[in-house]
Amino acid sequence: MKTNLSILLLITLLCAACKRDPQGTTPTYQELTEAVYASGNVYPRNEYTVTADAAGMLQQRLISEGDSIRQNQLLFVLESASEDARQQAAANAYRQARSNLSTNSPVLAELEAQVRNARTRVANDSINYNRFKELYGQNATSRAELERAELNYTISRNNLRAQLNTFQRSRDQIRLDVANNRSQLVTSEVAGRNTRIRSFVNGKVYEVYKDPGEVVRIGDQLALVGSSNQLFAQLAVDESDFGRIRTGQEVILKADVYPDKIFKARVDKIYPKLNRTDQSFRVDAEFIGERPASYYGLTVEANIIISQNRHVLTIPKTYVFGGDSVWVELDGKKQKVKFRKGAENFDRVQVKAGLTEASKLILIE
């Protein structure tokens, strides 16, 4: 569609209906563009709200409204003494647990010494027990002395097993402590990194909500960011017109910020949920070619082109009544005639049958 036609279409849709000709009119062949009116706003793609994943006082704000940002760029820095303290405590606990598991661990060294002592005691008691058995076999000692030696040997063996179990349990527990403390350290380090808030996208800062010195809680909104060059128009289409909308249809848009410009787009996505507040459906349009500057929420008015008819017979809508009838003058008499409608816009209707170029339409007040 030519640009001047697009401008004319927008003006036609927004102005009052054409004046009635008291002398009547006749159908004429014209180019008729059928469109659905919609209004809406321009928004960036990849829009998201930057939120805090940690609590603390906002120490630094490194961005302002309108700034361009890159992915992973540092945006805010929170100061959190509690997070620092938790991270330090976790690091100390992890360091101590690793020390307890090392080769020079004093805890394991003491347990190993107890195991060695128990082994020595078992070896000694075993020798003593075997000696008393030999003596008893030679009737050189009493039964009581033999049983006492056997008991000592049994006790020392049980004590060795207990010392080995203690050593194994202690070592397993220390290993578990190392794993747990390492996990807590990683968690605290992540929480510490959360005090340094970065961008997820390349784009632009549209709004900042917090200033240095303000207290920030987990989940607080800090800024609104989004793409700077990927924009789309979010339009509201009246419920009565929604059934005529299809993806791929051309869209002509106009914004008050650019009074002399017309922007083109195509229907990109249609949402099936009705907004009961204004009885409209959401339709997104992707810009084609030139696009407006990245002003968040820029108001636009649009025509979604339903059909373009290059050379069709049309009549003014002001002559139509009852939806499908007109008054014509025939042989000096007024006569009601029904016709078959085709495409229509705000001020004209296509005539598919029932009227010709020679039909003289009149108005009856």
C-alpha positions as CSV (number, residue, x, y, z in Angstrom):
1,M,0.0,0.0,0.0
2,K,1.3,3.5,-0.8
3,T,2.1,5.8,2.1
4,N,-0.4,8.5,1.1
5,L,-3.1,5.9,1.0
6,S,-2.1,4.7,4.5
7,I,-2.2,8.3,5.8
8,L,-5.6,8.7,4.1
9,L,-6.9,5.5,5.7
10,L,-5.9,6.5,9.2
11,I,-7.4,10.0,8.7
12,T,-10.6,8.4,7.4
13,L,-10.9,6.0,10.3
14,L,-10.4,8.7,12.9
15,C,-12.5,11.5,11.5
16,A,-16.3,11.8,11.2
17,A,-18.2,10.3,8.4
18,C,-18.3,12.0,5.0
19,K,-21.0,14.7,4.5
20,R,-24.3,13.7,3.0
21,D,-25.1,14.9,-0.5
22,P,-28.7,16.0,-0.5
23,Q,-28.8,15.6,-4.3
24,G,-27.9,11.9,-4.0
25,T,-25.0,10.0,-5.4
26,T,-24.2,7.0,-7.6
27,P,-22.0,4.0,-7.0
28,T,-18.4,4.5,-8.1
29,Y,-15.4,2.2,-8.7
30,Q,-12.7,2.9,-6.2
31,E,-9.9,1.3,-4.4
32,L,-11.3,0.0,-1.1
33,T,-9.1,-1.0,1.8
34,E,-10.9,-2.8,4.6
35,A,-9.2,-2.5,8.0
36,V,-9.8,-3.1,11.7
37,Y,-9.0,-0.3,14.1
38,A,-6.8,-1.0,17.1
39,S,-4.9,0.9,19.7
40,G,-2.0,0.0,21.9
41,N,1.5,0.6,23.0
42,V,5.1,-0.2,21.9
43,Y,7.2,-2.4,24.2
44,P,10.7,-3.9,24.0
45,R,11.4,-7.6,23.5
46,N,13.2,-9.5,26.2
47,E,11.7,-7.2,28.8
48,Y,12.2,-8.2,32.4
49,T,12.2,-6.7,35.9
50,V,15.5,-6.9,37.7
51,T,14.8,-8.2,41.2
52,A,17.0,-8.7,44.3
53,D,18.0,-12.2,45.3
54,A,19.7,-11.0,48.5
55,A,18.8,-8.6,51.2
56,G,20.9,-5.6,52.3
57,M,21.5,-1.9,51.8
58,L,21.9,-0.7,48.2
59,Q,25.5,0.4,48.2
60,Q,25.9,1.3,44.5
61,R,23.6,2.0,41.6
62,L,25.6,1.7,38.4
63,I,22.9,2.5,35.9
64,S,20.4,5.3,35.1
65,E,17.2,5.5,32.9
66,G,18.1,5.4,29.2
67,D,21.5,3.7,29.6
68,S,22.5,1.0,27.2
69,I,23.6,-2.2,29.0
70,R,25.2,-5.5,27.9
71,Q,24.6,-9.0,29.1
72,N,26.3,-9.8,32.5
73,Q,27.0,-6.1,33.1
74,L,27.0,-5.1,36.8
75,L,24.0,-3.1,37.7
76,F,23.7,-2.9,41.4
77,V,25.8,-3.7,44.5
78,L,24.3,-4.5,47.8
79,E,26.1,-4.2,51.1
80,S,25.2,-7.1,53.5
81,A,27.1,-7.6,56.7
82,S,25.1,-10.7,57.6
83,E,26.0,-12.3,54.2
84,D,29.6,-11.5,54.7
85,A,29.5,-13.0,58.2
86,R,27.8,-16.2,57.1
87,Q,30.3,-16.6,54.3
88,Q,33.2,-16.1,56.7
89,A,31.8,-18.6,59.2
90,A,31.1,-21.2,56.4
91,A,34.7,-20.7,55.1
92,N,36.1,-21.3,58.6
93,A,34.0,-24.4,59.2
94,Y,35.0,-25.8,55.8
95,R,38.7,-25.1,56.5
96,Q,38.5,-26.8,59.9
97,A,36.7,-29.8,58.6
98,R,39.4,-30.3,55.9
99,S,42.1,-29.9,58.5
100,N,40.4,-32.7,60.6
101,L,40.5,-35.0,57.5
102,S,44.1,-34.2,56.5
103,T,47.1,-36.4,57.0
104,N,48.2,-34.3,60.0
105,S,44.8,-34.2,61.5
106,P,45.1,-34.1,65.3
107,V,41.7,-35.7,65.7
108,L,42.5,-38.7,63.5
109,A,46.0,-38.9,64.9
110,E,44.7,-39.3,68.4
111,L,42.2,-42.0,67.3
112,E,44.9,-43.8,65.3
113,A,47.1,-43.8,68.5
114,Q,44.3,-45.4,70.4
115,V,44.0,-48.1,67.8
116,R,47.7,-48.8,67.9
117,N,47.6,-49.0,71.7
118,A,44.7,-51.4,71.4
119,R,46.6,-53.6,68.9
120,T,49.6,-53.6,71.2
121,R,47.4,-54.6,74.1
122,V,45.8,-57.4,72.0
123,A,49.3,-58.7,71.0
124,N,50.5,-58.7,74.6
125,D,47.4,-60.3,76.0
126,S,47.5,-62.9,73.2
127,I,51.1,-63.8,74.1
128,N,50.2,-63.9,77.8
129,Y,47.1,-66.1,77.2
130,N,49.1,-68.6,75.1
131,R,51.8,-68.7,77.8
132,F,49.3,-69.5,80.5
133,K,47.8,-72.2,78.3
134,E,51.1,-73.9,78.0
135,L,51.7,-73.6,81.7
136,Y,48.3,-74.9,82.5
137,G,49.0,-77.9,80.2
138,Q,52.1,-78.5,82.2
139,N,50.1,-78.1,85.5
140,A,52.4,-75.2,86.2
141,T,49.5,-72.7,86.8
142,S,46.0,-72.7,88.1
143,R,42.8,-72.8,86.1
144,A,41.9,-69.3,87.6
145,E,45.1,-67.8,86.2
146,L,44.4,-69.2,82.8
147,E,40.8,-67.9,82.8
148,R,42.1,-64.5,83.9
149,A,44.6,-64.4,81.0
150,E,41.8,-65.4,78.6
151,L,39.5,-62.7,79.9
152,N,42.1,-60.0,79.5
153,Y,42.8,-61.2,75.9
154,T,39.0,-61.1,75.1
155,I,38.6,-57.6,76.6
156,S,41.6,-56.3,74.6
157,R,40.2,-57.7,71.4
158,N,36.8,-56.2,72.0
159,N,38.5,-52.9,72.8
160,L,40.4,-53.0,69.5
161,R,37.2,-53.6,67.6
162,A,35.6,-50.7,69.5
163,Q,38.6,-48.4,68.7
164,L,38.5,-49.4,65.0
165,N,34.8,-48.7,64.8
166,T,35.3,-45.3,66.6
167,F,38.0,-44.4,64.2
168,Q,35.9,-45.4,61.1
169,R,32.8,-43.5,62.4
170,S,34.9,-40.4,63.2
171,R,36.5,-40.4,59.8
172,D,33.2,-40.9,58.0
173,Q,31.7,-38.1,60.1
174,I,34.6,-35.8,59.3
175,R,34.1,-36.5,55.6
176,L,30.4,-35.7,55.9
177,D,31.3,-32.5,57.7
178,V,33.7,-31.6,54.9
179,A,30.9,-32.2,52.3
180,N,28.3,-30.3,54.3
181,N,30.6,-27.4,55.1
182,R,31.6,-27.2,51.5
183,S,28.0,-27.0,50.4
184,Q,27.3,-24.3,53.0
185,L,30.3,-22.4,51.7
186,V,29.1,-22.6,48.1
187,T,25.6,-21.5,49.2
188,S,27.0,-18.5,51.1
189,E,29.3,-17.6,48.1
190,V,26.3,-17.7,45.8
191,A,24.4,-15.5,48.3
192,G,27.3,-13.2,48.3
193,R,27.4,-13.1,44.5
194,N,23.7,-12.3,44.6
195,T,24.6,-9.0,46.3
196,R,26.2,-8.1,42.9
197,I,23.3,-7.9,40.5
198,R,24.0,-8.2,36.8
199,S,22.0,-7.9,33.5
200,F,20.6,-11.0,31.7
201,V,20.3,-9.2,28.4
202,N,21.8,-6.7,26.0
203,G,19.5,-3.7,25.9
204,K,18.3,-0.6,27.6
205,V,17.4,0.6,31.1
206,Y,13.8,1.9,31.0
207,E,13.2,2.6,34.7
208,V,15.2,2.4,38.0
209,Y,13.3,1.9,41.3
210,K,16.0,2.0,44.0
211,D,18.7,4.5,45.0
212,P,21.9,4.0,47.1
213,G,21.2,4.0,50.8
214,E,17.8,2.3,50.5
215,V,17.2,-1.1,52.2
216,V,16.6,-3.9,49.7
217,R,14.7,-7.1,50.6
218,I,14.7,-10.4,48.6
219,G,12.3,-10.0,45.7
220,D,12.3,-6.2,45.6
221,Q,12.2,-4.7,42.1
222,L,15.3,-2.7,41.2
223,A,14.9,-1.8,37.5
224,L,13.0,-2.4,34.3
225,V,15.2,-3.4,31.3
226,G,14.7,-4.8,27.9
227,S,15.9,-4.8,24.3
228,S,16.7,-1.4,22.7
229,N,16.3,-2.4,19.1
230,Q,13.7,-5.2,19.2
231,L,10.3,-3.6,19.6
232,F,6.8,-4.8,19.1
233,A,3.3,-3.2,19.2
234,Q,0.9,-4.7,21.7
235,L,-2.6,-3.9,20.3
236,A,-6.1,-4.2,21.7
237,V,-8.7,-5.3,19.1
238,D,-12.4,-5.0,19.9
239,E,-14.2,-8.3,20.5
240,S,-16.5,-7.7,17.5
241,D,-13.5,-7.4,15.1
242,F,-11.3,-10.1,16.6
243,G,-12.6,-13.0,14.4
244,R,-11.2,-11.2,11.3
245,I,-7.6,-11.0,12.5
246,R,-5.0,-13.4,11.1
247,T,-1.3,-13.7,11.6
248,G,0.7,-12.1,8.8
249,Q,-1.8,-9.3,8.1
250,E,-0.3,-5.9,7.4
251,V,-0.6,-3.3,10.1
252,I,-0.3,0.5,9.6
253,L,0.6,2.4,12.8
254,K,0.8,6.0,13.8
255,A,2.1,7.6,17.0
256,D,1.5,11.1,18.3
257,V,5.2,11.4,19.0
258,Y,5.8,11.2,15.3
259,P,3.0,13.2,13.7
260,D,4.4,13.0,10.2
261,K,5.4,9.3,10.2
262,I,3.6,6.1,9.3
263,F,5.1,2.8,10.6
264,K,4.4,-0.6,9.1
265,A,4.2,-4.0,10.9
266,R,2.7,-7.4,10.6
267,V,0.5,-9.4,13.0
268,D,2.9,-11.7,14.8
269,K,0.8,-13.3,17.5
270,I,-2.8,-13.5,18.5
271,Y,-3.9,-14.1,22.1
272,P,-7.1,-16.0,22.6
273,K,-8.0,-14.6,26.0
274,L,-10.6,-11.9,26.2
275,N,-9.9,-8.9,28.4
276,R,-13.2,-8.4,30.1
277,T,-12.4,-4.9,31.3
278,D,-12.6,-3.4,27.8
279,Q,-13.9,-6.4,25.8
280,S,-10.8,-6.6,23.7
281,F,-8.3,-9.2,22.6
282,R,-4.5,-8.8,22.6
283,V,-2.7,-8.8,19.2
284,D,1.1,-8.3,18.8
285,A,2.6,-6.8,15.7
286,E,6.2,-7.0,14.6
287,F,7.6,-3.8,13.0
288,I,8.8,-4.0,9.4
289,G,11.5,-1.6,8.3
290,E,11.6,1.7,10.2
291,R,10.5,1.5,13.8
292,P,10.0,4.2,16.5
293,A,12.7,5.0,19.0
294,S,12.7,2.7,22.1
295,Y,10.3,4.7,24.3
296,Y,8.7,2.2,26.7
297,G,4.9,2.2,26.4
298,L,4.7,4.6,23.4
299,T,1.0,5.0,22.5
300,V,0.0,4.0,18.9
301,E,-3.1,3.8,16.9
302,A,-3.3,1.2,14.1
303,N,-5.2,-0.2,11.2
304,I,-5.0,-3.9,10.7
305,I,-5.5,-4.5,6.9
306,I,-8.1,-7.1,6.4
307,S,-8.4,-6.8,2.6
308,Q,-7.3,-4.5,-0.3
309,N,-9.6,-4.2,-3.2
310,R,-8.1,-2.3,-6.1
311,H,-11.2,-1.7,-8.3
312,V,-14.6,-2.4,-6.8
313,L,-18.0,-0.7,-6.9
314,T,-18.6,1.2,-3.7
315,I,-21.2,3.5,-2.1
316,P,-21.0,5.8,1.0
317,K,-22.1,4.1,4.2
318,T,-24.3,7.0,5.0
319,Y,-26.8,5.8,2.3
320,V,-27.1,2.4,3.8
321,F,-29.8,1.5,6.3
322,G,-30.9,-1.8,7.8
323,G,-27.4,-3.1,7.1
324,D,-28.1,-4.1,3.5
325,S,-30.6,-1.6,1.9
326,V,-30.6,1.8,0.2
327,W,-33.1,4.2,-1.3
328,V,-32.8,4.7,-5.0
329,E,-34.7,7.0,-7.4
330,L,-36.2,5.0,-10.3
331,D,-38.4,6.6,-12.9
332,G,-39.0,9.6,-10.6
333,K,-40.0,7.3,-7.8
334,K,-38.3,6.4,-4.5
335,Q,-37.7,2.7,-4.1
336,K,-36.0,0.6,-1.4
337,V,-33.4,-1.8,-2.9
338,K,-31.5,-4.5,-1.2
339,F,-27.9,-5.1,-2.2
340,R,-25.1,-7.6,-1.4
341,K,-22.3,-6.1,0.6
342,G,-18.6,-6.9,0.3
343,A,-15.7,-5.3,2.0
344,E,-16.2,-2.1,3.9
345,N,-14.3,0.6,5.8
346,F,-15.4,3.5,8.0
347,D,-17.1,5.5,5.2
348,R,-17.6,3.2,2.2
349,V,-19.1,-0.2,1.4
350,Q,-18.4,-2.5,-1.5
351,V,-21.4,-3.5,-3.6
352,K,-21.2,-7.0,-4.9
353,A,-24.7,-7.2,-6.4
354,G,-28.0,-5.3,-6.5
355,L,-26.7,-1.9,-7.7
356,T,-24.9,-0.6,-10.8
357,E,-23.0,2.6,-11.7
358,A,-26.3,4.0,-13.0
359,S,-28.2,3.5,-9.7
360,K,-29.1,6.9,-8.2
361,L,-29.0,6.7,-4.4
362,I,-31.0,9.2,-2.4
363,L,-31.4,10.0,1.2
364,I,-34.7,10.0,3.0
365,E,-34.7,11.9,6.3
